[in-house]
Amino acid sequence: MNLTELNRIAAAMVAPGKGILAADESSGTIKKRFDAIGVESTEENRRDYREMLFRSNEAMSRYISGVILYDETIWQNAKDGTPLVKLIEQSGAIPGIKVDEGTQPLPMCPGELITVGLDKLAERLKKYYERGARFAKWRAVIDIGSGIPSMTALSVNAHALARYAALCQAAQIVPIVEPEVLMDGDHDIDRCYEVTSRVLNKTFQELRVQRVALEGMVLKPNMAISGKKCAKQASVEEVAEKTIRLLRACVPAAVPGIAFLSGGQSDEEATAHLNAMHKLGPLPWGLTFSYGRALQAAPQKAWSGKAENVAAGQNAFSHRARMNGLASKGEWQSSLEKKAA
């Protein structure tokens, strides 16, 4: 393992003013997104859509540091025969790959899930590295509800995340470690803070046990935020203050960077929260975005599966990428959204 090189890539992934595009939706998820815009989810349409994003020169070269791909996408070629991975590299961004294989119910723990995909991961990582992937992603899902999360769910998911991370580093691939506490419930921000704190502490404990070099990884956590169904939604300032307090308490300074998931927040909310956190610096790690829906909802709608809308889709993507790039330096203002509109 060349830790200097892993650290260099991890630092580039969270470089100031840039963040990560999560374009790793599973076939089922992208079908739902395409259904919403009236586009049939064929392999060709999925390729055309992602090619549109990766050819958005302004967004990709100025605001996107890396792209998380789905297994189907990493093997696809653009219409002109260029591998999609090469388009990403040519823009100066780093190709990455989602390697978990989704979730299954956790035995003896009703309502809780475990992420699967460790079997044969070492062989898969070798192939992904040869194809150009330099980082990977694995997502653990923790739900908040009555009597959950259980210690069992926290323990097995942290263990799987750490095993995945060690396998990645052995394959010279930077692991994005993503323990996501879902915001679907009716819990308040303090309950989210408490659960996320337990999740992060357990995850870093397991990473140490499995000898993962913290300097060669990126953390992708949720923010401390109110559940979607909570009657009292926390303000932007409270989300920023509590999230930073949580991360300072739980994330070692050796970690090069933290790239947030948007987790179902609206485009502008995800941007505003990230921007507000940068007002609370200086911070011991790079702090940026690794957004999927919050970067893609606008371009998907603008494109709507039509070749004549490619430029409109790219403009919408560039705008969202720029807004988040500014937020990752604490330079975003809501008036910039209105100007674009």
Steps between C-alpha positions, in 0.01 A plus 500: 500500500636841398348727766655818356312441174173410679532819705566707186182366334290546818619861528420565131147362556430768762699786340363848589223608262442150361287202602390155392217416260319186616381352168480148641122449510404134476285392204191515726573851629578650160180342363299691765679825408444440127133408558455841663619677182326258259815331367529125449788354703691319224875441508540747212297775672694452824824527306387810307391671821829434679704590193318836498615562860860388441527721189388810695845654474449799728348296785737205471825694468426775753275358771508117491798318654374144448205294375358190667387257229266201501637166373311530169638850433868429562500250208301720261637700209368837382317523165832567323662194659699682773476317835292713743786458750729681253256792468519544877882480500526747209301757702753472783261314733570161661286195411359299793272198539218395730588147614233400751221275371211658686334401826328197652287469814720449806414168670339530846474880460156590358504816288880514474733435206851377428696593187634206299773454237823408682524157334735520201549875558879463479476358144247765394721782631791376285284523185366842596854629561606376154201682350610827663315522834714660771242514776197295604183541706310276741178616668368375832141595586393574857136580568365684804173370643338351807773295671739529204780518408608197703857444613498200263427717194764757596756229563455288185475799266812665646684168472402459131599862421842446657557169319409665170735794575793268576442303178494827302825626645664163433391543135643858491149652489384778735188390692210740551353379829127582501303425816165667424255574779173546310292817536169327419347489851330745735803534731643842588854624433624403847399138449679504163808649670502230767458209256754639250749545782463130594528396135818702436669389823428135423617540139835656596550236769457226234723685248780496759445133584534413131811716453350742251733799448280802578724723282392299194118518529211745464196502732152546348261563790153645537455842658343539844152587381132466598309199364280583199183438702611699806260786577791729596760531223839627618628824344795513260718645779403228748570222247842653426593557865393154620654318203837669550489436875421133428782461246757672724408255777504183287724538193879482550702782342703237308206454260575724196140586429129469556257506205135521605214306349187707433270226633173631358551872570387743229772634267521837671479364856799271440696796362399741779593251775847434353560875458401575860743236632790677330416813701596303814861424401789451496438125483749214539388323181384600153120533496304469177208328323441157352149562371287285271146629477591853618731537197291305249130579555522829305700366200278190478191716474659739248621212281185282516654244261511729196817552295406864435496564877859387566632859524218594742578193712870589506423859599282382787773260616769770475288737708447249782866395492609863520262577789637205698858586403447847651331349807802275553702819557228687695446741207144411398206742532134426430486803269726311255220242456251772408739656249528171316124449504 
